[in-house]
Structures are given as structure tokens and as C-alpha cells.
Amino acid sequence: MKVINAKKYWSLVLSFLLVIGLVITTGCGLSENTKKEVKKDTKEVKIYQVATRGTFKPFTYMDDKDHLTGYDIEILREIEKRNPSIKFEFKTMSVDAGFLAMESGQIDLIANQIVSNPQRADKSIFTKEVNNYTSRKLAVKGDRNDIQGIDDLRGKKVAVTSSSEVTRQLQKYNETAEPKIDLVYTDKGTAETFNLVATGRVDATPAYDVAIEEAKKTLGINIKAVGPTIASDATSYALRKDEKSQQLADLIDATIKEMRADGTLKKLSEQFLGKDYTIPQK
């Protein structure tokens, strides 16, 4: 009787150990399979470096918490949300420095109200979906009434940036103007340039009307917009001219098109620019 009980006992023990072994083996197998599936399903996030001035409110600037924001920046952040496989990292620098850095491979794209032109098109590509159409006017000191248009700038000092389309417009004007406009080239931020106007060190500067109003409202700078619109440019993002950058540009275009269709782009324009500049301005 004792022998039979011993056999049953060891039989049960062996059966139990066998079952435990199978459970452990199966569990390990499932664990490895799960790891493989997770690895298979996890997409590598591609990081892109973005050049932006960070001093061009309301398009790209540092808020009161020293956080980079603005219309051009938040469009890219929305694109990130809708495309988890990409991430944008921002570096502040001038537009000219941005194009040089992009050419050397340090930067992937530029976000700073970029306008396409033949000179840039040689080495850069541009997104096709327009970010916004903003009107440029002349900014003068608040108590001045002697400047109402480009003709009134002859013989006067006008602060400009070398990368601006309006600068090229004024350079062209100077080819036949007498006396010529005294173009003062500066790479200062928008606020500093407006202060040059407000303090009388220059007579005027061409600027986006929304930037002029923003400086008056939030910084108390004594300037005003005068005369008719001197330019209304379609702005976009600039990227390096290669196949991989074209793929990113296509992704940005497709996402901005979605944002335009669902009203997100208009909402961002109203939030940062004060009204809907996603359509051509009259």
C-alpha cells in the first residue's frame, strides 16, 4: 500500500513539474513574441532641426516664460501632433544664417515667414501650401505725417533686413530714384528695429502691419503704419534641396492642407495674427 502511494506521489510531482515547465516555456515564448511585435510596431522618430529668429512677434518669439512660440512655430507643432513619426527642434538664428546652416546640413528647414525667390530657389525648396498672406506697410514714428508711401522715402533713412523681399523692392526702386533711399541694413529683432524708428535714428521701416500693431499694443512702442500696402507675400517654409527634404516638404504640405480644411490653420491665424490671413488680403 505504501509503495502504491509513493508511485502516485512521484507521478503527481512529475506531472506538476511538467505543467510548470510548459507554462514557463510558453510564457517566455509569448514574452519574446510580444517584444518582437512591439519592436516591429514602434516607428523610429525622425528629428528635424528648424532655424527661426525667435524675435519676430507674432510669428516666432519667446513668450513671458521664455518659451518659443508664434504662428510659424505652432503650425509645425500641430504638424508634429498629427505625424508622431517626426519631431522638430528649434534653433534661433537670423534668416541669412539659417540658409547657410541649411546648405551645410546643420539645419533641415527654416520657419520665419519665408518667401520664395529665384535666388533662394537655386539651393532650397519651399512648401507649396501657403502659411499666410500678410500685408507689409511702412512703419513711422507716431507723430510723423510726412511719409505716406515709397516716394516719400527718397533721401531718408530706412531700416531693412538683407533677407526681406521688400528690401529687394526698395533696392530696385533706388536704381532710378533721385535722391536715393538711404537703406540702413540691420539684423536686429523686430522690437529693436521699431525702436530705431520711434527714437528717430531711422525715418521708417517696412514691416508686417500685424507686427506694427503688436509692437504698439504689447510693447508700447510709438509707431504707426502708414500708406497703402507695399507688398503682400505668400509665406511658407524653406528646406534643403534634396530628395529627403522633398519628402518632408510633401508631408508638411499634406498636413497643412488638412489643417486648412478642418479650420485649424484659420484658428491659429486668428489667435496669433488677429484675423484670418490664410487667404489673400485685399
Secondary structure, 3 states (H helix, E strand, C coil): CHHHHHHHHHHHHHHHHHHHHHHHHHHHHHHHHHHHHHHHHCCCCEEEEEEECCEECCCEEECCCCCEECHHHHHHHHHHHHCCCEEEEEEECCHHHHHHHHHCCCCCEEEEEECCCHHHHCCEEECCCCCEEEEEEEEEECCCCCCCCHHHHCCCEEEECCCCHHHHHHHHHHCCCCCCCEEEECCCCHHHHHHHHHCCCCCEEEEEHHHHHHHHHHHCCCEEEEEEEEEEEEEEEEEECCHHHHHHHHHHHHHHHHHHHCCHHHHHHHHHHCCCCCCCCC
